[in-house]
Structure formats: C-alpha cells, structure tokens
Amino acid sequence: MLSRRVLRILIAIGLVLLVTLLVAVFVIGALAWLLGAMGDLPGQTVLGWVALACGLLAVIDLIFLVLVVAIHTLGAPEHPPDEPS
C-alpha cells in the first residue's frame, strides 16, 4: 500500500497537471480559432487535434485524481486519533 505522503504528492501533481492541461486546451483552442479566422485551415486542423488531445489527457487526469483520492480515503483510519488536551 502506498504511504499517505506519496498519495498527497500524487494528488498535488495531478492537480497541477490538470490546471496546466486546462489552460493549454484554452490557449491552443483559441490559437486554432485565430488561425481559422486568418484562413490557415491546415494549422487550424492541427491545433484543433492538439487541443482535443490535451482535453482527453485532462479527462484521464481527472479519472486518475478520483482513483488516488479514493485510495487516500479508503486508507484513512476509521477513528481519528485522540487529540491531547
């Protein structure tokens, strides 16, 4: 079983990757739209496919995050430790 520290690191990496991919989808999609407006249809098509690939990677990352958070939650103790008073 993975340690809690490793799971927290995986969650942090997954969140950073998700935000990066979503920004990339937006920027590449906007650039594809701009190229289409300028009449560069091959460029628009290529960047459209790249934006779609980034979107699919974001969905895969979301699935990964759900699985890691589920493992993190299932590995948690049922009763929180007593707090010293």
Secondary structure by P-SEA (a helix, b strand, c coil): cccaaaaaaaaaaaaaaaaaaaaaaaaaaaaaaaaaaacaaaaaaaaaaaaaaaaaaaaaaaaaaaaaaaaaaaacccccccccc
